[in-house]
Amino acid sequence: MHTEDEGIRPGTTLEGLAKMNALFPNGILTPATASQICDGAAALLICNERGLKKLGLQPIARIHGMALAGSCPVSWFC
């Protein structure tokens, strides 16, 4: 169990964050606003009942719906 945010570096100050330069020309993304490598880590096995039986597994969840959204990655850095 996590009891604190592991991503905040010791000694971080608002003044230090304000001095960080953008990572790309004319960009707004800085090291302070970029996602850390630990963000969003997950694993998921999707299969049908036959696959579960073959692997000897019991399901722990069922997907009832889904959605998908996206945008052009180039726009993230402008």
C-alpha positions as CSV (number, residue, x, y, z in Angstrom):
1,M,0.0,0.0,0.0
2,H,1.2,3.5,-0.8
3,T,1.0,6.0,2.0
4,E,2.5,9.0,0.1
5,D,3.1,10.3,-3.4
6,E,6.4,8.8,-4.6
7,G,6.8,11.3,-7.4
8,I,7.3,14.5,-5.5
9,R,11.0,15.1,-5.2
10,P,12.4,16.3,-1.8
11,G,13.3,20.0,-1.9
12,T,10.8,20.9,-4.6
13,T,9.6,24.5,-4.3
14,L,7.2,26.7,-6.2
15,E,10.0,29.0,-7.1
16,G,12.0,26.1,-8.6
17,L,9.0,24.9,-10.6
18,A,8.4,28.4,-11.9
19,K,12.0,28.6,-13.3
20,M,11.7,25.4,-15.4
21,N,11.9,25.9,-19.1
22,A,9.5,24.3,-21.6
23,L,10.7,20.9,-23.1
24,F,10.0,22.0,-26.7
25,P,10.2,25.3,-28.5
26,N,7.0,27.3,-28.0
27,G,5.8,24.6,-25.8
28,I,4.1,24.6,-22.4
29,L,5.2,21.2,-21.1
30,T,8.0,21.3,-18.5
31,P,9.6,18.6,-16.4
32,A,7.2,19.6,-13.6
33,T,4.1,19.0,-15.7
34,A,5.2,15.9,-17.6
35,S,3.9,12.6,-16.5
36,Q,6.3,10.4,-14.6
37,I,7.3,7.0,-15.7
38,C,5.3,5.5,-12.8
39,D,2.0,7.1,-14.1
40,G,-0.6,4.7,-15.4
41,A,1.1,1.4,-15.1
42,A,-1.3,-1.5,-15.5
43,A,-1.7,-5.0,-17.0
44,L,-4.9,-6.6,-18.2
45,L,-5.7,-10.1,-19.6
46,I,-8.8,-10.1,-21.9
47,C,-10.1,-13.5,-23.0
48,N,-13.3,-15.5,-23.4
49,E,-14.4,-18.3,-21.0
50,R,-12.6,-20.9,-23.1
51,G,-9.4,-19.0,-22.5
52,L,-10.0,-18.9,-18.8
53,K,-10.6,-22.6,-18.6
54,K,-7.5,-23.3,-20.7
55,L,-5.4,-21.2,-18.3
56,G,-7.1,-22.5,-15.2
57,L,-8.1,-18.9,-14.1
58,Q,-11.2,-17.4,-12.5
59,P,-12.4,-14.0,-13.6
60,I,-12.2,-11.1,-11.1
61,A,-14.1,-8.6,-13.3
62,R,-16.3,-8.4,-16.3
63,I,-16.2,-5.6,-18.9
64,H,-19.7,-4.2,-19.5
65,G,-18.7,-1.3,-21.8
66,M,-15.9,0.7,-23.1
67,A,-15.0,4.1,-24.7
68,L,-12.1,5.3,-26.7
69,A,-10.8,8.9,-27.1
70,G,-7.7,10.4,-28.5
71,S,-6.0,13.4,-30.0
72,C,-3.0,14.2,-32.2
73,P,0.1,13.8,-30.0
74,V,1.7,16.8,-31.8
75,S,-0.9,19.1,-30.2
76,W,0.2,18.0,-26.7
77,F,3.4,20.0,-26.9
78,C,2.2,23.2,-28.5
